[in-house]
């Protein structure tokens, strides 16, 4: 009887560990910008590979509820308080899930890697992010507006706008305020450059400088979630992208009014 009780306790602890690992993996993916269909698929694969054949999951942008399908195990709840965009983390979670399915790691290693995922996935340094934003801004002005003379000033404006956005996200952490103020900086710098003869077309410079800030991933994921039948996360992501786009538009309008 004692051995049976110990076995049941170990199995219950194992099931709880699996649920916790599934919720943690899903939370990391949602926080990193993954679409909900991928989150649900990854969570269910982990659960089935761990032996929870009757597991059920309900995931939204703000939380995850998961049941192991066994009365003794109950359910696990995980809240999601922040969302960013880091596709490397999404890819890493999928990579760990595949390694677990192939029996290359056990559930304990899997959970430990998820806990320390920030150490496994290196963030790009600020200088490289800023340089990339400048290249995107300058290149798109040439490609879409056929405006080669404004390449370098758009390059600089795009870098400045991204730097403002980056630091505001770190130190202020107020949703959509970083997009708004970054857009104000982009618009102001573009107008100042044209007035001083450094740039030629303020509209083109503003368009280029705004490109790194445009919420392309949320909008794409909103469409994908809606098409996959997720009528909660899809519209929610769409509203989030719309508010972000409005913040950018209002920021440019303020710059045009005062500069």
DARANOR-V156612 format. One record per residue. N is the residue number from 1. SS is DSSP state (H for helix, E for strand, C for the rest). Layout:
n=N ss=SS
n=N ss=SS
//
This chain:
n=1 ss=C
n=2 ss=H
n=3 ss=H
n=4 ss=H
n=5 ss=H
n=6 ss=H
n=7 ss=H
n=8 ss=H
n=9 ss=H
n=10 ss=H
n=11 ss=H
n=12 ss=H
n=13 ss=H
n=14 ss=H
n=15 ss=H
n=16 ss=H
n=17 ss=H
n=18 ss=H
n=19 ss=H
n=20 ss=H
n=21 ss=H
n=22 ss=H
n=23 ss=H
n=24 ss=H
n=25 ss=H
n=26 ss=H
n=27 ss=H
n=28 ss=H
n=29 ss=H
n=30 ss=H
n=31 ss=H
n=32 ss=C
n=33 ss=C
n=34 ss=C
n=35 ss=C
n=36 ss=H
n=37 ss=H
n=38 ss=H
n=39 ss=H
n=40 ss=H
n=41 ss=H
n=42 ss=H
n=43 ss=H
n=44 ss=H
n=45 ss=H
n=46 ss=H
n=47 ss=H
n=48 ss=H
n=49 ss=H
n=50 ss=C
n=51 ss=C
n=52 ss=C
n=53 ss=C
n=54 ss=C
n=55 ss=C
n=56 ss=E
n=57 ss=E
n=58 ss=E
n=59 ss=E
n=60 ss=C
n=61 ss=C
n=62 ss=C
n=63 ss=E
n=64 ss=E
n=65 ss=E
n=66 ss=E
n=67 ss=E
n=68 ss=C
n=69 ss=C
n=70 ss=C
n=71 ss=C
n=72 ss=C
n=73 ss=C
n=74 ss=C
n=75 ss=E
n=76 ss=E
n=77 ss=E
n=78 ss=E
n=79 ss=E
n=80 ss=C
n=81 ss=C
n=82 ss=C
n=83 ss=C
n=84 ss=C
n=85 ss=C
n=86 ss=C
n=87 ss=H
n=88 ss=H
n=89 ss=H
n=90 ss=H
n=91 ss=H
n=92 ss=H
n=93 ss=H
n=94 ss=H
n=95 ss=H
n=96 ss=H
n=97 ss=H
n=98 ss=H
n=99 ss=H
n=100 ss=H
n=101 ss=H
n=102 ss=C
n=103 ss=C
n=104 ss=C
n=105 ss=C
n=106 ss=C
n=107 ss=H
n=108 ss=H
n=109 ss=H
n=110 ss=H
n=111 ss=H
n=112 ss=H
n=113 ss=H
n=114 ss=H
n=115 ss=H
n=116 ss=C
n=117 ss=H
n=118 ss=H
n=119 ss=H
n=120 ss=H
n=121 ss=C
n=122 ss=C
n=123 ss=C
n=124 ss=C
n=125 ss=C
n=126 ss=H
n=127 ss=H
n=128 ss=H
n=129 ss=H
n=130 ss=H
n=131 ss=H
n=132 ss=H
n=133 ss=H
n=134 ss=H
n=135 ss=H
n=136 ss=H
n=137 ss=H
n=138 ss=H
n=139 ss=H
n=140 ss=H
n=141 ss=H
n=142 ss=H
n=143 ss=H
n=144 ss=H
n=145 ss=H
n=146 ss=C
n=147 ss=C
n=148 ss=C
n=149 ss=C
n=150 ss=C
n=151 ss=H
n=152 ss=H
n=153 ss=H
n=154 ss=H
n=155 ss=H
n=156 ss=H
n=157 ss=H
n=158 ss=H
n=159 ss=H
n=160 ss=H
n=161 ss=H
n=162 ss=H
n=163 ss=H
n=164 ss=H
n=165 ss=H
n=166 ss=H
n=167 ss=H
n=168 ss=H
n=169 ss=H
n=170 ss=H
n=171 ss=H
n=172 ss=C
n=173 ss=C
n=174 ss=C
n=175 ss=C
n=176 ss=C
n=177 ss=H
n=178 ss=H
n=179 ss=H
n=180 ss=H
n=181 ss=H
n=182 ss=H
n=183 ss=H
n=184 ss=H
n=185 ss=H
n=186 ss=H
n=187 ss=H
n=188 ss=H
n=189 ss=H
n=190 ss=H
n=191 ss=H
n=192 ss=H
n=193 ss=H
n=194 ss=H
n=195 ss=H
n=196 ss=C
n=197 ss=C
n=198 ss=C
n=199 ss=C
n=200 ss=C
n=201 ss=C
n=202 ss=H
n=203 ss=H
n=204 ss=H
n=205 ss=H
n=206 ss=H
n=207 ss=H
n=208 ss=H
n=209 ss=H
n=210 ss=H
n=211 ss=H
n=212 ss=H
n=213 ss=H
n=214 ss=C
n=215 ss=C
n=216 ss=H
n=217 ss=H
n=218 ss=H
n=219 ss=H
n=220 ss=H
n=221 ss=H
n=222 ss=H
n=223 ss=H
n=224 ss=H
n=225 ss=H
n=226 ss=H
n=227 ss=H
n=228 ss=C
n=229 ss=C
n=230 ss=C
n=231 ss=C
n=232 ss=C
n=233 ss=H
n=234 ss=H
n=235 ss=H
n=236 ss=H
n=237 ss=H
n=238 ss=H
n=239 ss=H
n=240 ss=H
n=241 ss=H
n=242 ss=H
n=243 ss=H
n=244 ss=H
n=245 ss=H
n=246 ss=H
n=247 ss=H
n=248 ss=H
n=249 ss=H
n=250 ss=H
n=251 ss=H
n=252 ss=H
n=253 ss=H
n=254 ss=H
n=255 ss=H
n=256 ss=H
n=257 ss=H
n=258 ss=H
n=259 ss=C
//
